[in-house]
Amino acid sequence: MRPFNFSAGPAALPEEVLQTAAAEMLDWHGSGMSVMEMSHRGREFASIFEAAEHSLRTLLAVPSNFRILFMQGGGLAENAIVPMNLSRGGLVDFVVTGSWSKKSLKEAGRYCDASAAGSNEGNRHTDVPAPATWALRSGLSYVHVCTNETIDGVEMQTLPDLAALGCDAPLVIDCSSHILSRSIDWSRVGLAFAGAQKNIGPAGLTLVFVREDLLGHALSICPSAFDYRVVAENNSMFNTPPTYAIYIAGLVFDWVQRQGGVAEMERRAITKAELLYGYLDNNGGFYANRVAKPARSRMNVPFFLSDESLNDAFLAGAREAGLLQLKGHKSVGGMRASIYNAMPLQGVQALVNHMQDFARRHG
Ligand SMILES: Cc1ncc(COP(=O)(O)O)c(C=O)c1O
């Protein structure tokens, strides 16, 4: 059995997907080629691409007035690409809920008048400011939120309803680290983006879901390869897309479908998160998670040992027990267990067993 891998990203992939990729590595479906060796414009890759897009659209019930773009650059590039396409150089509000939305705000400031309408910085990124408290300006080009803060372990359980807040600007969501773990209410979204390397596949692929009416407003400085209209008009083939990453993503989409779709991923995510948070809240104070309960992420669970001098011993014991990459992000410290779709319940149980055993020996 392979070890359980708790990496925040690039993250564990379903073993079945890796096995299929290995079996097809030298010769994809009798084509005589590895997927890596195919022209992105040839019929073989075209069939891989179309199937992947179709599966993704089905899994997330993406409405027909949204385009799905397969891009490169990752979440950090989108921090610039979104304002270059959507801001029109005007006003954009952000809600800061952790490290990633903070970075998005800073980068957008290079292209537009970017400001924080709400922030949990005073609470050290441990909750989500209630939407009713957001000080949204009028005349906004869009509002940006990160719906799952990978580093801080803070998740928005529902998408904000901007219209109910009296704001008619489109909502932009960075859903990189919880995409495909829950459904998306597209009626509240103008644009969603996600780097692939957590719940979808290898690094190098970035998915952008954009409502059609938002295309065609890029600033003149926007590179053509990052102009959503250009990318959409060329069916994500204006430049060479990350073909191998798209192929793996397609295998992951099929795997999710076979498991029972996004609803089943959500059911499993709730079960796994309940198991881990349940233990974190009831262990006699040896371990703790600091995030307010309603804002806790089902995907990324940071936790701390009350005696931080035991951190290295905890991690070494975890490695021996076949539990990998549990070290917390350097900006937060402690531990972080990322329990994405590919993490089975047994992996979370094995982690809890190790935590119990370690606490017994060191408590
Ligand atoms: C929520 C979120 N947004 C953005 C990023 C940045 O992605 P990238 O490193 O692919 O640019 C990450 C990376 O972990 C992330 O978790």
The ligand as an ORCA input file, in Angstrom:
! r2SCAN-3c Opt
* xyz 0 1
  C      -6.437     29.159     -2.916
  C      -5.184     29.308     -3.716
  N      -5.081     30.329     -4.590
  C      -3.966     30.512     -5.321
  C      -2.887     29.657     -5.211
  C      -1.655     29.912     -6.039
  O      -1.537     28.931     -7.009
  P      -0.225     28.793     -7.899
  O       0.889     28.434     -7.003
  O      -0.619     27.680     -8.840
  O      -0.014     30.072     -8.609
  C      -2.936     28.590     -4.319
  C      -1.774     27.677     -4.196
  O      -1.643     26.849     -3.345
  C      -4.119     28.424     -3.548
  O      -4.204     27.420     -2.662
*
